Amino acid sequence: MLRCKAFIINGMGYVCRSVQDVINASKKAIDDAKEGGRFILSTGDQCGRDTPFENIFAMVETARTYGKY
């Protein structure tokens, strides 16, 4: 049985956050979950329709670069 931790950043928070806020929140989630590995960084089940693409890309890029340890 595969067990993992899911750290979800409130998807609605992406609508009103700056790119730097999204990067900081993503890094904090990674730092909080990285012990033992097996975690998922996610917005949950969706992003708000008005979420700027830059914020989504910032989370993904942070996970790709900062999430490697």
Residue pairs with C-beta under 8 A, 6 or more apart in sequence:
2 38
3 38
4 38
4 39
4 40
5 33
5 38
5 39
5 40
6 39
6 40
6 42
7 29
7 30
7 32
7 33
7 39
7 40
7 41
7 42
8 42
8 43
8 44
9 22
9 25
9 26
9 29
9 41
9 42
9 43
9 44
9 59
10 43
10 44
11 43
11 44
11 45
11 46
11 47
11 48
11 51
12 48
13 25
14 22
14 43
14 47
14 48
14 51
14 52
14 55
14 56
14 59
15 47
15 48
15 50
15 51
15 52
15 55
17 25
17 55
19 52
19 54
19 55
19 58
22 55
22 58
22 59
22 62
23 58
23 59
23 62
26 41
26 58
26 59
26 62
26 63
26 66
27 62
27 66
29 41
30 39
30 41
30 62
30 63
30 66
30 67
33 39
33 41
34 67
34 69
41 59
41 63
41 67
43 56
43 59
47 56
